[in-house]
Amino acid sequence: MTSNHRPPESFLHSLNWLLIIGLAAIALIRPLFSLVGMSDALGKPATPIILTVAISLAWTLIVGLTRVRRPVLTLVLAGLLYGVVAVATSGLALRGGPAVVYGSVSILITNLLWGAACGLLALLLQRLRGVR
C-alpha cells in the first residue's frame, strides 16, 4: 500500500541554502572595496557605511519581496556565513590568542545581529505584502 503522504521536510532542508550563500556573497562587496582600495579612494568612513546600508537594503528587499519561508533565519545565516568568510579571509583565525578569539566571536555576533535586523525588516515587508 502506497501513500502520497510525504514525510515532513527537515528544518535544515527547508532553508534555501543557495539564497543564503548568494546573500552572503553580496556582503563580500564590503571587503572587496577595501581590498582594491576603493574605500580609501571614495572616503572613509562614508564608504563602509554606504555599502552596509546598500547591502542591508538589498538583503531586505530580496527576501522581503519574495516568498522565502524563514526570512529571519535565512538572513541570520547569511550574516553568519558572511562573518565566517570575513574572519577566515582576514587571517584572524590563524593568529590565535584570546584577543583574536574575542575579535572573531564579536565579528560573528555582529554579522548575526545584522542578519537578524535585516530579517525582521524582510519579515515585516512580507507581512505587509500579505505573504504567510
MODELLER restraints for C-alpha pairs under 7 A, 6 or more apart:
rsr = mdl.restraints
at = mdl.atoms
rsr.add(forms.Gaussian(group=physical.xy_distance, feature=features.Distance(at['CA:20:A'], at['CA:74:A']), mean=6.06, stdev=0.5))
rsr.add(forms.Gaussian(group=physical.xy_distance, feature=features.Distance(at['CA:20:A'], at['CA:77:A']), mean=6.65, stdev=0.5))
rsr.add(forms.Gaussian(group=physical.xy_distance, feature=features.Distance(at['CA:20:A'], at['CA:78:A']), mean=4.92, stdev=0.5))
rsr.add(forms.Gaussian(group=physical.xy_distance, feature=features.Distance(at['CA:21:A'], at['CA:78:A']), mean=6.51, stdev=0.5))
rsr.add(forms.Gaussian(group=physical.xy_distance, feature=features.Distance(at['CA:23:A'], at['CA:59:A']), mean=6.56, stdev=0.5))
rsr.add(forms.Gaussian(group=physical.xy_distance, feature=features.Distance(at['CA:23:A'], at['CA:78:A']), mean=5.82, stdev=0.5))
rsr.add(forms.Gaussian(group=physical.xy_distance, feature=features.Distance(at['CA:24:A'], at['CA:78:A']), mean=4.80, stdev=0.5))
rsr.add(forms.Gaussian(group=physical.xy_distance, feature=features.Distance(at['CA:24:A'], at['CA:79:A']), mean=6.33, stdev=0.5))
rsr.add(forms.Gaussian(group=physical.xy_distance, feature=features.Distance(at['CA:24:A'], at['CA:81:A']), mean=6.13, stdev=0.5))
rsr.add(forms.Gaussian(group=physical.xy_distance, feature=features.Distance(at['CA:24:A'], at['CA:82:A']), mean=4.85, stdev=0.5))
rsr.add(forms.Gaussian(group=physical.xy_distance, feature=features.Distance(at['CA:26:A'], at['CA:55:A']), mean=6.93, stdev=0.5))
rsr.add(forms.Gaussian(group=physical.xy_distance, feature=features.Distance(at['CA:27:A'], at['CA:55:A']), mean=6.09, stdev=0.5))
rsr.add(forms.Gaussian(group=physical.xy_distance, feature=features.Distance(at['CA:27:A'], at['CA:82:A']), mean=6.69, stdev=0.5))
rsr.add(forms.Gaussian(group=physical.xy_distance, feature=features.Distance(at['CA:30:A'], at['CA:48:A']), mean=6.60, stdev=0.5))
rsr.add(forms.Gaussian(group=physical.xy_distance, feature=features.Distance(at['CA:30:A'], at['CA:51:A']), mean=6.30, stdev=0.5))
rsr.add(forms.Gaussian(group=physical.xy_distance, feature=features.Distance(at['CA:33:A'], at['CA:39:A']), mean=5.49, stdev=0.5))
rsr.add(forms.Gaussian(group=physical.xy_distance, feature=features.Distance(at['CA:39:A'], at['CA:47:A']), mean=5.59, stdev=0.5))
rsr.add(forms.Gaussian(group=physical.xy_distance, feature=features.Distance(at['CA:39:A'], at['CA:48:A']), mean=7.00, stdev=0.5))
rsr.add(forms.Gaussian(group=physical.xy_distance, feature=features.Distance(at['CA:56:A'], at['CA:118:A']), mean=6.17, stdev=0.5))
rsr.add(forms.Gaussian(group=physical.xy_distance, feature=features.Distance(at['CA:59:A'], at['CA:118:A']), mean=6.70, stdev=0.5))
rsr.add(forms.Gaussian(group=physical.xy_distance, feature=features.Distance(at['CA:60:A'], at['CA:118:A']), mean=5.40, stdev=0.5))
rsr.add(forms.Gaussian(group=physical.xy_distance, feature=features.Distance(at['CA:60:A'], at['CA:119:A']), mean=6.62, stdev=0.5))
rsr.add(forms.Gaussian(group=physical.xy_distance, feature=features.Distance(at['CA:60:A'], at['CA:121:A']), mean=6.26, stdev=0.5))
rsr.add(forms.Gaussian(group=physical.xy_distance, feature=features.Distance(at['CA:60:A'], at['CA:122:A']), mean=4.74, stdev=0.5))
rsr.add(forms.Gaussian(group=physical.xy_distance, feature=features.Distance(at['CA:61:A'], at['CA:122:A']), mean=6.68, stdev=0.5))
rsr.add(forms.Gaussian(group=physical.xy_distance, feature=features.Distance(at['CA:63:A'], at['CA:71:A']), mean=6.25, stdev=0.5))
rsr.add(forms.Gaussian(group=physical.xy_distance, feature=features.Distance(at['CA:63:A'], at['CA:122:A']), mean=5.79, stdev=0.5))
rsr.add(forms.Gaussian(group=physical.xy_distance, feature=features.Distance(at['CA:64:A'], at['CA:122:A']), mean=3.98, stdev=0.5))
rsr.add(forms.Gaussian(group=physical.xy_distance, feature=features.Distance(at['CA:64:A'], at['CA:123:A']), mean=6.13, stdev=0.5))
rsr.add(forms.Gaussian(group=physical.xy_distance, feature=features.Distance(at['CA:64:A'], at['CA:125:A']), mean=5.16, stdev=0.5))
rsr.add(forms.Gaussian(group=physical.xy_distance, feature=features.Distance(at['CA:64:A'], at['CA:126:A']), mean=5.06, stdev=0.5))
rsr.add(forms.Gaussian(group=physical.xy_distance, feature=features.Distance(at['CA:65:A'], at['CA:126:A']), mean=6.49, stdev=0.5))
rsr.add(forms.Gaussian(group=physical.xy_distance, feature=features.Distance(at['CA:67:A'], at['CA:131:A']), mean=6.71, stdev=0.5))
rsr.add(forms.Gaussian(group=physical.xy_distance, feature=features.Distance(at['CA:71:A'], at['CA:119:A']), mean=5.31, stdev=0.5))
rsr.add(forms.Gaussian(group=physical.xy_distance, feature=features.Distance(at['CA:71:A'], at['CA:122:A']), mean=6.35, stdev=0.5))
rsr.add(forms.Gaussian(group=physical.xy_distance, feature=features.Distance(at['CA:71:A'], at['CA:123:A']), mean=5.83, stdev=0.5))
rsr.add(forms.Gaussian(group=physical.xy_distance, feature=features.Distance(at['CA:72:A'], at['CA:116:A']), mean=5.69, stdev=0.5))
rsr.add(forms.Gaussian(group=physical.xy_distance, feature=features.Distance(at['CA:72:A'], at['CA:119:A']), mean=3.81, stdev=0.5))
rsr.add(forms.Gaussian(group=physical.xy_distance, feature=features.Distance(at['CA:72:A'], at['CA:120:A']), mean=5.65, stdev=0.5))
rsr.add(forms.Gaussian(group=physical.xy_distance, feature=features.Distance(at['CA:72:A'], at['CA:123:A']), mean=6.73, stdev=0.5))
rsr.add(forms.Gaussian(group=physical.xy_distance, feature=features.Distance(at['CA:75:A'], at['CA:115:A']), mean=4.58, stdev=0.5))
rsr.add(forms.Gaussian(group=physical.xy_distance, feature=features.Distance(at['CA:75:A'], at['CA:116:A']), mean=6.16, stdev=0.5))
rsr.add(forms.Gaussian(group=physical.xy_distance, feature=features.Distance(at['CA:75:A'], at['CA:118:A']), mean=6.68, stdev=0.5))
rsr.add(forms.Gaussian(group=physical.xy_distance, feature=features.Distance(at['CA:75:A'], at['CA:119:A']), mean=5.18, stdev=0.5))
rsr.add(forms.Gaussian(group=physical.xy_distance, feature=features.Distance(at['CA:76:A'], at['CA:112:A']), mean=5.16, stdev=0.5))
rsr.add(forms.Gaussian(group=physical.xy_distance, feature=features.Distance(at['CA:76:A'], at['CA:115:A']), mean=4.21, stdev=0.5))
rsr.add(forms.Gaussian(group=physical.xy_distance, feature=features.Distance(at['CA:76:A'], at['CA:116:A']), mean=4.90, stdev=0.5))
rsr.add(forms.Gaussian(group=physical.xy_distance, feature=features.Distance(at['CA:76:A'], at['CA:119:A']), mean=6.89, stdev=0.5))
rsr.add(forms.Gaussian(group=physical.xy_distance, feature=features.Distance(at['CA:78:A'], at['CA:115:A']), mean=6.55, stdev=0.5))
rsr.add(forms.Gaussian(group=physical.xy_distance, feature=features.Distance(at['CA:79:A'], at['CA:111:A']), mean=4.74, stdev=0.5))
rsr.add(forms.Gaussian(group=physical.xy_distance, feature=features.Distance(at['CA:79:A'], at['CA:112:A']), mean=4.99, stdev=0.5))
rsr.add(forms.Gaussian(group=physical.xy_distance, feature=features.Distance(at['CA:79:A'], at['CA:114:A']), mean=6.43, stdev=0.5))
rsr.add(forms.Gaussian(group=physical.xy_distance, feature=features.Distance(at['CA:79:A'], at['CA:115:A']), mean=4.63, stdev=0.5))
rsr.add(forms.Gaussian(group=physical.xy_distance, feature=features.Distance(at['CA:80:A'], at['CA:108:A']), mean=5.87, stdev=0.5))
rsr.add(forms.Gaussian(group=physical.xy_distance, feature=features.Distance(at['CA:80:A'], at['CA:111:A']), mean=5.67, stdev=0.5))
rsr.add(forms.Gaussian(group=physical.xy_distance, feature=features.Distance(at['CA:80:A'], at['CA:112:A']), mean=4.92, stdev=0.5))
rsr.add(forms.Gaussian(group=physical.xy_distance, feature=features.Distance(at['CA:83:A'], at['CA:107:A']), mean=6.08, stdev=0.5))
rsr.add(forms.Gaussian(group=physical.xy_distance, feature=features.Distance(at['CA:83:A'], at['CA:108:A']), mean=4.92, stdev=0.5))
rsr.add(forms.Gaussian(group=physical.xy_distance, feature=features.Distance(at['CA:83:A'], at['CA:111:A']), mean=5.64, stdev=0.5))
rsr.add(forms.Gaussian(group=physical.xy_distance, feature=features.Distance(at['CA:84:A'], at['CA:108:A']), mean=6.64, stdev=0.5))
rsr.add(forms.Gaussian(group=physical.xy_distance, feature=features.Distance(at['CA:87:A'], at['CA:93:A']), mean=6.38, stdev=0.5))
rsr.add(forms.Gaussian(group=physical.xy_distance, feature=features.Distance(at['CA:87:A'], at['CA:104:A']), mean=6.07, stdev=0.5))
rsr.add(forms.Gaussian(group=physical.xy_distance, feature=features.Distance(at['CA:92:A'], at['CA:100:A']), mean=6.05, stdev=0.5))
rsr.add(forms.Gaussian(group=physical.xy_distance, feature=features.Distance(at['CA:92:A'], at['CA:104:A']), mean=6.83, stdev=0.5))
